[in-house]
Amino acid sequence: MDVTVILVSPRNPLNIGAAARAMSNFGFFDLRLVHAYRVALDEARSGVNADRVLTEAREFDSVADAIADCHLVVGTSGLGPRETLQPFYGLEAGGRKIKRVKGRVAILFGSEKFGLSNDDMSHCHWLLRIPTREEHRSMNLGQAVAVTLYELIRTGQVELVSAPESRAASVGAQDRVGDYLLDALTESGYVKPPVDISTTLKLRRLIRRMKMSEKDAGMWQGMLRQIIWRLKQ
Amino acid sequence: MDVTVILVSPRNPLNIGAAARAMSNFGFFDLRLVHAYRVALDEARSGVNADRVLTEAREFDSVADAIADCHLVVGTSGLGPRETLQPFYGLEAGGRKIKRVKGRVAILFGSEKFGLSNDDMSHCHWLLRIPTREEHRSMNLGQAVAVTLYELIRTGQVELVSAPESRAASVGAQDRVGDYLLDALTESGYVKPPVDISTTLKLRRLIRRMKMSEKDAGMWQGMLRQIIWRLKQ
């Protein structure tokens, strides 16, 4: 997936920097700017997070020049379906289309204030819409770039990164915790002997719901043994 | 899905504002701040995008107070699996877990510089990791909030928002365009009569690949008729 992010008429160096940072976070490196305030890019480059993406960013005088080597051009817009003449896809459906393309895909983001112009949009094969609320559609530029790129890299990730200490306690270890608990409850007077079966079952279900790890079961046994010892003094 | 966003020790008013804006974009309204610089929240509230989320944001002195009414507490972290003692899920898997919860879910985001502390993390049932590149894990705070909330609202959206004028041209209309094109090519000398079958087939496949809409087919016919008329002068 060769994706180029094109910012058209960005004004705020912080937003250019934020867009570049999200690109680097998600593994995209080709940033192009059209009609950027010269000073905005310079300021962004001097920011703390300036990195490879900003250093290598290229500036163009027109959208046509910026997209000349791309095979698919997608515009992002907060407009509604009735407000444009071009095909419109939600981010998930659009993301799937982008991932299928062989060749470079340009994704255009408009200025902070006005978004893409009709002229900018006419260069696009279709438009992409991040599913924001009807009542508050317009996103911050850096956030829109981050969310769009996240959608492109989202699938195919190894999802469960780690669940350490998740080795479950054996039922025997769990039941020992249950036994100690019953002892402690009896010693403390919470439960009066003879212990009826419904109390035993209630406690066992309680213990099962804890989904204890092996290590936690050991910890519980130690804590309860100490409590019982003290109660018996 | 009742989700509370908790920013722990945020320092930059722009980031607080950006987090609030993403929340509003994606339909989440409960923002809480722990150990925020008083001045940061005030400044964020005076920003242009201040809205319901920022106005109603609440401040707390401790993580424990901020999460007291929540049923699940999830921390976000750029740490790797070997750097923490808690269970760790990628954003997609974690998002599915969050969506299944009955009751309020708190999602904690740490400070811009240091992320969540070990003490903050000990309040969490598990940790969430946005799948950033190994070499550049740390995200901008506002962007991390935006991406996380997007994942939570992502599914269940109507994906194809609109594809106006997508009514495909009939094969007859497409073939009329092909006929006109062949006429124009012949008149212009690009194709020499008698036209061989391979040229005809080549043109037909070209026309099919255009996947013309009804309206576009009409437009092509008009344009080509005009060209032919002029070529015959």
Boltz contact constraints between the chains, C-beta under 6 A:
constraints:
  - contact:
      token1: [A, 18]
      token2: [B, 140]
      max_distance: 6.0
  - contact:
      token1: [A, 21]
      token2: [B, 140]
      max_distance: 6.0
  - contact:
      token1: [A, 22]
      token2: [B, 143]
      max_distance: 6.0
  - contact:
      token1: [A, 24]
      token2: [B, 136]
      max_distance: 6.0
  - contact:
      token1: [A, 25]
      token2: [B, 132]
      max_distance: 6.0
  - contact:
      token1: [A, 25]
      token2: [B, 136]
      max_distance: 6.0
  - contact:
      token1: [A, 25]
      token2: [B, 139]
      max_distance: 6.0
  - contact:
      token1: [A, 27]
      token2: [B, 133]
      max_distance: 6.0
  - contact:
      token1: [A, 81]
      token2: [B, 161]
      max_distance: 6.0
  - contact:
      token1: [A, 81]
      token2: [B, 162]
      max_distance: 6.0
  - contact:
      token1: [A, 87]
      token2: [B, 163]
      max_distance: 6.0
  - contact:
      token1: [A, 88]
      token2: [B, 161]
      max_distance: 6.0
  - contact:
      token1: [A, 88]
      token2: [B, 162]
      max_distance: 6.0
  - contact:
      token1: [A, 90]
      token2: [B, 157]
      max_distance: 6.0
  - contact:
      token1: [A, 90]
      token2: [B, 159]
      max_distance: 6.0
  - contact:
      token1: [A, 90]
      token2: [B, 161]
      max_distance: 6.0
  - contact:
      token1: [A, 92]
      token2: [B, 159]
      max_distance: 6.0
  - contact:
      token1: [A, 93]
      token2: [B, 159]
      max_distance: 6.0
  - contact:
      token1: [A, 93]
      token2: [B, 160]
      max_distance: 6.0
  - contact:
      token1: [A, 129]
      token2: [B, 161]
      max_distance: 6.0
  - contact:
      token1: [A, 131]
      token2: [B, 157]
      max_distance: 6.0
  - contact:
      token1: [A, 132]
      token2: [B, 25]
      max_distance: 6.0
  - contact:
      token1: [A, 133]
      token2: [B, 27]
      max_distance: 6.0
  - contact:
      token1: [A, 136]
      token2: [B, 24]
      max_distance: 6.0
  - contact:
      token1: [A, 136]
      token2: [B, 25]
      max_distance: 6.0
  - contact:
      token1: [A, 139]
      token2: [B, 25]
      max_distance: 6.0
  - contact:
      token1: [A, 140]
      token2: [B, 18]
      max_distance: 6.0
  - contact:
      token1: [A, 140]
      token2: [B, 21]
      max_distance: 6.0
  - contact:
      token1: [A, 142]
      token2: [B, 143]
      max_distance: 6.0
  - contact:
      token1: [A, 143]
      token2: [B, 22]
      max_distance: 6.0
  - contact:
      token1: [A, 143]
      token2: [B, 142]
      max_distance: 6.0
  - contact:
      token1: [A, 143]
      token2: [B, 143]
      max_distance: 6.0
  - contact:
      token1: [A, 143]
      token2: [B, 146]
      max_distance: 6.0
  - contact:
      token1: [A, 146]
      token2: [B, 143]
      max_distance: 6.0
  - contact:
      token1: [A, 146]
      token2: [B, 146]
      max_distance: 6.0
  - contact:
      token1: [A, 146]
      token2: [B, 147]
      max_distance: 6.0
  - contact:
      token1: [A, 147]
      token2: [B, 146]
      max_distance: 6.0
  - contact:
      token1: [A, 147]
      token2: [B, 147]
      max_distance: 6.0
  - contact:
      token1: [A, 147]
      token2: [B, 150]
      max_distance: 6.0
  - contact:
      token1: [A, 150]
      token2: [B, 147]
      max_distance: 6.0
  - contact:
      token1: [A, 157]
      token2: [B, 90]
      max_distance: 6.0
  - contact:
      token1: [A, 157]
      token2: [B, 131]
      max_distance: 6.0
  - contact:
      token1: [A, 159]
      token2: [B, 90]
      max_distance: 6.0
  - contact:
      token1: [A, 159]
      token2: [B, 92]
      max_distance: 6.0
  - contact:
      token1: [A, 159]
      token2: [B, 93]
      max_distance: 6.0
  - contact:
      token1: [A, 160]
      token2: [B, 89]
      max_distance: 6.0
  - contact:
      token1: [A, 160]
      token2: [B, 93]
      max_distance: 6.0
  - contact:
      token1: [A, 161]
      token2: [B, 81]
      max_distance: 6.0
  - contact:
      token1: [A, 161]
      token2: [B, 88]
      max_distance: 6.0
  - contact:
      token1: [A, 161]
      token2: [B, 90]
      max_distance: 6.0
  - contact:
      token1: [A, 161]
      token2: [B, 129]
      max_distance: 6.0
  - contact:
      token1: [A, 162]
      token2: [B, 81]
      max_distance: 6.0
  - contact:
      token1: [A, 162]
      token2: [B, 88]
      max_distance: 6.0
  - contact:
      token1: [A, 163]
      token2: [B, 87]
      max_distance: 6.0
